[in-house]
Amino acid sequence: MTDLPTLRESLEQHGLMAKKAFGQHFLLDLNVTRKIVRLGGPYDGDTVIEVGPGPGGLTRAVLETEASRLIAIEKDARFIDLLEELKIPYGERFEVIEADALKVDESALLADRNLPPRAHIVSNLPYNVGTPLLIKWLTGPWRPLSMTLMFQLEVALRVVAPVGDDDYGRLSVIAQVLCDCEKIMDLPARAFTPPPKVDSAVVRLTPKAERPDDALVKNLEKLTAAAFGQRRKMLRASLKSLGGEALLVRAGIEPTLRAEQVAPGDFVRMAGLL
């Protein structure tokens, strides 16, 4: 790594700046990116997929670990040449793909390279697609080994919020049913170039060994969409189209409760009865 230009130098050499349309805010302090990768690890001998590497701050930090392979998915074609330069010191351990991560089939991506079917996800997620990408990885057919993801602070708080908290919502329920979720690091806006208008945080999600079947997950998505879509209403009203009071009574849940008062496990119990 000592032979590589700094991240700022790489950006200057390629004449690159963050693009607002892609929600880009770059982390250029390698001490910070190394800490994120360390807290999200270990990755020893495993494959890591990074989304939205930009100038490669997290990319360089992952390549310093014992990960066997790093595949970076970058939608912004401007950064491909810059990232390709990391192949000089790291060779076949590193690959960059120009693609939209929302449309990537991770199972096929790994199978095409004869890699194990599961990998870790590490990403400073673009703000405008962070939540859709998380929902894809949580509920889709491909299951990562772990996810170390940076979000704007309000989204990170929603992922880890406990029942009854102001930030507790649909994303909290789905994430916590399927993963062990932990906020591992806070990052002020000034840590980024350019600084966003909000602070950020890093969340580590580890999929649970026992996962509900796909039908139950789909029911859980329907329930939480209905319940939190009208979160100020009592559940007997917000869930009327899905069984309403009869469903709640069968699940042993008080019909006059509101969505933010119901724990993830209770939503799972209702989903199993749909």
C-alpha positions as CSV (number, residue, x, y, z in Angstrom):
1,M,0.0,0.0,0.0
2,T,2.9,2.4,0.6
3,D,3.6,2.6,-3.2
4,L,0.0,3.7,-3.9
5,P,-1.0,7.4,-4.1
6,T,-3.2,8.7,-1.3
7,L,-6.9,8.6,-2.0
8,R,-6.9,12.4,-2.5
9,E,-4.0,12.1,-4.9
10,S,-5.9,9.4,-6.8
11,L,-9.0,11.6,-7.1
12,E,-6.9,14.6,-8.3
13,Q,-4.9,12.5,-10.8
14,H,-8.2,11.3,-12.4
15,G,-10.0,14.6,-12.1
16,L,-12.8,13.1,-10.1
17,M,-15.4,14.6,-7.7
18,A,-18.4,13.2,-5.9
19,K,-21.6,13.1,-7.9
20,K,-24.7,14.3,-6.1
21,A,-27.0,12.2,-8.3
22,F,-25.3,9.0,-7.0
23,G,-25.5,10.1,-3.4
24,Q,-21.7,10.0,-3.1
25,H,-19.8,11.1,0.0
26,F,-16.2,9.8,0.2
27,L,-14.3,8.5,3.2
28,L,-10.7,9.5,2.5
29,D,-9.1,8.8,5.9
30,L,-7.6,5.3,5.8
31,N,-7.5,5.1,9.6
32,V,-11.3,5.4,9.6
33,T,-11.8,2.9,6.9
34,R,-9.5,0.4,8.5
35,K,-11.4,0.7,11.8
36,I,-14.7,0.0,10.0
37,V,-13.3,-3.0,8.3
38,R,-11.7,-4.3,11.5
39,L,-15.0,-3.9,13.5
40,G,-16.9,-5.7,10.7
41,G,-14.5,-8.6,10.4
42,P,-12.9,-11.1,10.5
43,Y,-12.9,-12.0,6.8
44,D,-10.2,-14.6,6.9
45,G,-10.2,-16.7,3.8
46,D,-13.7,-15.5,2.7
47,T,-14.9,-13.5,-0.2
48,V,-16.0,-9.9,0.3
49,I,-18.3,-7.9,-2.0
50,E,-18.1,-4.1,-1.8
51,V,-20.8,-1.9,-3.2
52,G,-20.1,1.7,-4.3
53,P,-16.3,1.8,-3.6
54,G,-15.8,5.2,-5.2
55,P,-12.1,6.1,-4.8
56,G,-11.5,3.0,-2.8
57,G,-11.1,3.9,0.9
58,L,-12.9,0.8,2.2
59,T,-11.5,-1.2,-0.8
60,R,-7.9,-0.6,0.3
61,A,-8.8,-1.5,3.9
62,V,-10.4,-4.8,3.0
63,L,-7.4,-5.7,0.8
64,E,-5.2,-5.3,3.8
65,T,-7.1,-8.1,5.6
66,E,-6.9,-11.9,5.1
67,A,-10.0,-11.9,2.8
68,S,-9.3,-14.3,-0.1
69,R,-11.1,-12.2,-2.7
70,L,-12.7,-8.7,-3.0
71,I,-15.2,-8.0,-5.7
72,A,-16.2,-4.3,-6.0
73,I,-19.4,-3.3,-7.7
74,E,-19.3,0.3,-8.9
75,K,-22.1,2.0,-10.9
76,D,-20.2,5.2,-11.7
77,A,-18.0,4.4,-14.7
78,R,-15.7,7.3,-13.8
79,F,-14.1,5.4,-11.0
80,I,-13.4,2.1,-12.8
81,D,-9.9,3.1,-14.1
82,L,-8.9,4.4,-10.7
83,L,-10.0,1.2,-9.0
84,E,-8.3,-1.0,-11.6
85,E,-5.0,0.4,-10.4
86,L,-5.4,-1.6,-7.2
87,K,-4.8,-4.8,-9.4
88,I,-1.2,-3.8,-9.6
89,P,-0.4,-4.6,-6.0
90,Y,-3.2,-7.1,-5.4
91,G,-3.6,-9.0,-8.7
92,E,-6.4,-11.6,-8.9
93,R,-7.5,-11.0,-5.3
94,F,-9.3,-7.9,-6.5
95,E,-11.9,-7.4,-9.2
96,V,-14.0,-4.3,-10.0
97,I,-17.3,-4.6,-11.9
98,E,-19.3,-1.8,-13.5
99,A,-22.9,-2.6,-12.5
100,D,-25.9,-1.5,-10.6
101,A,-25.9,-3.4,-7.3
102,L,-29.7,-3.4,-7.1
103,K,-29.7,-5.5,-10.3
104,V,-26.7,-7.8,-9.5
105,D,-27.4,-11.5,-8.8
106,E,-24.8,-12.2,-6.1
107,S,-25.3,-16.0,-6.4
108,A,-24.5,-16.0,-10.1
109,L,-21.7,-13.5,-9.6
110,L,-19.9,-15.9,-7.1
111,A,-20.8,-19.1,-9.1
112,D,-19.4,-17.7,-12.3
113,R,-16.0,-17.3,-10.5
114,N,-16.1,-20.7,-8.9
115,L,-16.2,-19.0,-5.5
116,P,-18.1,-20.3,-2.4
117,P,-21.8,-19.4,-2.5
118,R,-21.7,-16.9,0.4
119,A,-19.7,-13.7,1.0
120,H,-19.5,-10.7,3.3
121,I,-20.9,-7.4,2.2
122,V,-19.0,-4.2,3.1
123,S,-20.2,-0.9,1.9
124,N,-20.3,2.9,2.4
125,L,-23.8,2.8,0.9
126,P,-24.9,5.6,-1.4
127,Y,-27.6,7.4,0.6
128,N,-30.2,7.2,-2.2
129,V,-30.2,3.4,-2.4
130,G,-29.1,2.3,1.0
131,T,-32.4,1.0,2.3
132,P,-33.5,-0.8,-1.0
133,L,-30.1,-2.6,-1.0
134,L,-30.5,-3.7,2.6
135,I,-34.0,-5.0,1.9
136,K,-32.7,-6.9,-1.1
137,W,-30.0,-8.6,1.0
138,L,-32.3,-9.3,3.9
139,T,-35.2,-10.8,2.0
140,G,-33.8,-11.9,-1.3
141,P,-32.7,-15.5,-2.2
142,W,-29.0,-14.8,-1.7
143,R,-27.8,-14.7,1.9
144,P,-24.6,-13.0,2.9
145,L,-22.2,-14.1,5.6
146,S,-22.4,-10.7,7.2
147,M,-23.1,-7.1,6.3
148,T,-21.1,-4.1,7.4
149,L,-22.9,-1.1,6.1
150,M,-22.7,2.6,6.5
151,F,-26.0,4.5,6.4
152,Q,-27.1,8.0,7.2
153,L,-27.6,8.0,10.9
154,E,-31.4,8.0,10.8
155,V,-31.5,4.8,8.8
156,A,-28.9,3.1,11.0
157,L,-31.0,4.0,14.1
158,R,-34.1,2.5,12.4
159,V,-32.2,-0.8,11.8
160,V,-31.2,-1.3,15.5
161,A,-34.1,0.4,17.3
162,P,-35.8,-1.6,20.0
163,V,-39.5,-2.0,20.3
164,G,-41.1,1.2,21.7
165,D,-38.3,3.5,20.5
166,D,-39.2,6.4,18.3
167,D,-37.1,5.0,15.5
168,Y,-38.6,1.5,15.7
169,G,-40.4,0.6,12.5
170,R,-40.7,-1.8,9.6
171,L,-37.0,-1.9,8.8
172,S,-36.3,-2.6,12.5
173,V,-38.6,-5.6,12.5
174,I,-37.4,-7.2,9.3
175,A,-33.7,-6.6,10.0
176,Q,-33.9,-7.9,13.6
177,V,-36.0,-11.0,12.7
178,L,-33.4,-12.0,10.1
179,C,-30.2,-10.8,11.6
180,D,-28.3,-9.8,14.8
181,C,-28.0,-6.1,14.4
182,E,-25.4,-3.8,16.1
183,K,-24.4,-0.2,15.5
184,I,-20.6,-0.4,15.7
185,M,-19.5,3.2,14.8
186,D,-20.7,6.7,14.5
187,L,-19.3,9.1,11.9
188,P,-19.8,12.9,11.8
189,A,-20.6,14.6,8.5
190,R,-17.1,16.2,8.6
191,A,-15.5,12.8,8.1
192,F,-16.7,12.8,4.5
193,T,-15.7,14.6,1.3
194,P,-17.9,16.4,0.5
195,P,-19.6,16.5,3.9
196,P,-23.3,15.4,3.8
197,K,-26.0,17.3,5.6
198,V,-26.4,14.5,8.1
199,D,-24.2,12.3,10.3
200,S,-23.7,8.6,9.5
201,A,-23.2,5.3,11.3
202,V,-22.0,1.9,10.6
203,V,-24.2,-1.2,11.3
204,R,-23.1,-4.8,11.4
205,L,-25.7,-7.4,10.6
206,T,-25.1,-11.1,11.0
207,P,-27.8,-13.4,9.5
208,K,-29.3,-15.7,12.1
209,A,-28.6,-19.4,11.8
210,E,-32.3,-20.2,11.9
211,R,-34.1,-18.2,9.2
212,P,-37.9,-18.2,8.7
213,D,-39.0,-19.7,5.4
214,D,-39.5,-17.5,2.4
215,A,-43.3,-17.6,2.7
216,L,-43.2,-16.3,6.3
217,V,-40.8,-13.5,5.3
218,K,-43.2,-12.4,2.6
219,N,-46.0,-12.4,5.1
220,L,-43.8,-10.4,7.5
221,E,-43.2,-7.8,4.8
222,K,-47.0,-7.5,4.2
223,L,-47.8,-7.2,7.9
224,T,-45.1,-4.6,8.7
225,A,-46.1,-2.6,5.6
226,A,-49.7,-2.4,6.8
227,A,-49.0,-1.9,10.5
228,F,-46.3,0.8,10.1
229,G,-48.0,2.4,7.1
230,Q,-50.7,3.5,9.5
231,R,-48.6,3.5,12.7
232,R,-50.8,5.9,14.6
233,K,-53.8,3.6,14.3
234,M,-54.5,0.6,16.5
235,L,-53.5,-2.7,15.0
236,R,-57.1,-3.9,14.7
237,A,-57.6,-1.1,12.2
238,S,-54.3,-1.0,10.4
239,L,-54.3,-4.8,9.9
240,K,-58.0,-5.0,9.0
241,S,-57.2,-6.2,5.4
242,L,-55.0,-9.0,6.8
243,G,-57.4,-10.4,9.4
244,G,-57.6,-7.5,11.9
245,E,-58.8,-8.3,15.4
246,A,-59.3,-12.0,14.7
247,L,-55.7,-12.4,13.6
248,L,-54.5,-10.5,16.6
249,V,-56.6,-12.6,19.0
250,R,-55.2,-15.8,17.5
251,A,-51.7,-14.5,17.9
252,G,-52.3,-13.4,21.5
253,I,-51.7,-9.8,20.8
254,E,-53.8,-7.0,22.3
255,P,-55.8,-5.5,19.3
256,T,-55.6,-1.9,20.8
257,L,-51.8,-1.8,20.5
258,R,-50.0,0.2,17.9
259,A,-47.3,-1.1,15.6
260,E,-44.4,0.5,17.6
261,Q,-45.5,-1.5,20.7
262,V,-45.2,-4.9,19.1
263,A,-41.9,-6.8,19.3
264,P,-40.4,-8.5,16.2
265,G,-41.2,-12.0,17.6
266,D,-44.9,-11.0,17.8
267,F,-44.9,-9.9,14.2
268,V,-43.3,-13.3,13.3
269,R,-46.1,-15.1,15.2
270,M,-48.7,-13.2,13.3
271,A,-46.9,-13.8,10.0
272,G,-47.0,-17.5,10.7
273,L,-50.8,-17.4,11.0
274,L,-51.5,-15.6,7.7
